[in-house]
Amino acid sequence: FTGKPVDGYPANRVVGTKALRGSGAGAGACPVARVRAADLGRVPAATRRRPLSPVVTAA
């Protein structure tokens, strides 16, 4: 991935990053996403051994 525009369109990743940082609504939504990601990282070992679908449904 070079990060350069293809066919005149910038890569979605670059556009999404600028939009999230630039807008007030995006900045407010970011911490919520970070908290959810952190919670998923703290899943107990017993839960991690089970299939993932019940864990995702509970979240």
Backbone torsions as a table, in degrees:
resi	resn	phi	psi	omega
1	PHE	NA	123.8	-176.8
2	THR	-95.4	-20.7	-177.3
3	GLY	82.6	0.3	-179.4
4	LYS	-87.8	152.1	178.1
5	PRO	-62.6	144.0	176.2
6	VAL	-114.6	128.0	-178.9
7	ASP	56.8	32.1	176.6
8	GLY	85.4	-4.8	-179.8
9	TYR	-107.0	131.0	176.7
10	PRO	-68.1	156.1	179.8
11	ALA	-62.9	144.2	-177.9
12	ASN	-59.1	-35.2	-177.7
13	ARG	-61.4	-42.5	-178.4
14	VAL	-67.7	-44.0	-179.8
15	VAL	-63.7	-44.5	-179.7
16	GLY	-62.7	-39.0	-179.4
17	THR	-65.2	-44.7	-179.3
18	LYS	-66.5	-38.4	-178.4
19	ALA	-66.7	-41.0	-179.0
20	LEU	-66.8	-41.8	-178.0
21	ARG	-73.4	-32.0	-173.6
22	GLY	-81.6	-29.7	-173.9
23	SER	-95.6	144.4	178.4
24	GLY	-66.6	-37.0	-179.5
25	ALA	-66.5	-40.9	178.9
26	GLY	-64.8	-38.3	179.8
27	ALA	-65.9	-34.3	178.9
28	GLY	-72.9	-29.9	-177.8
29	ALA	-80.8	-24.1	-175.8
30	CYS	-60.2	-49.8	-178.9
31	PRO	-59.3	-33.5	178.7
32	VAL	-63.3	-44.4	179.7
33	ALA	-63.6	-39.0	179.6
34	ARG	-65.1	-39.5	179.3
35	VAL	-64.0	-43.6	179.6
36	ARG	-62.7	-40.7	179.0
37	ALA	-64.9	-38.9	179.1
38	ALA	-66.0	-40.8	179.0
39	ASP	-62.0	-40.0	179.2
40	LEU	-65.5	-30.1	179.2
41	GLY	-72.9	-16.7	-177.8
42	ARG	-100.8	21.4	179.9
43	VAL	-66.7	131.6	180.0
44	PRO	-59.6	154.9	-177.1
45	ALA	-60.1	-39.1	-179.7
46	ALA	-61.6	-38.3	179.3
47	THR	-70.7	-36.1	-178.7
48	ARG	-65.2	-27.6	-179.0
49	ARG	-73.1	-24.9	-179.6
50	ARG	-76.4	166.2	173.8
51	PRO	-59.3	149.9	-172.1
52	LEU	-76.4	-26.3	-173.4
53	SER	-57.4	-42.5	177.6
54	PRO	-63.9	-34.3	179.4
55	VAL	-66.0	-43.4	-179.6
56	VAL	-66.4	-39.5	179.8
57	THR	-64.0	-40.8	-179.9
58	ALA	-65.9	-35.6	-178.9
59	ALA	-72.7	NA	NA
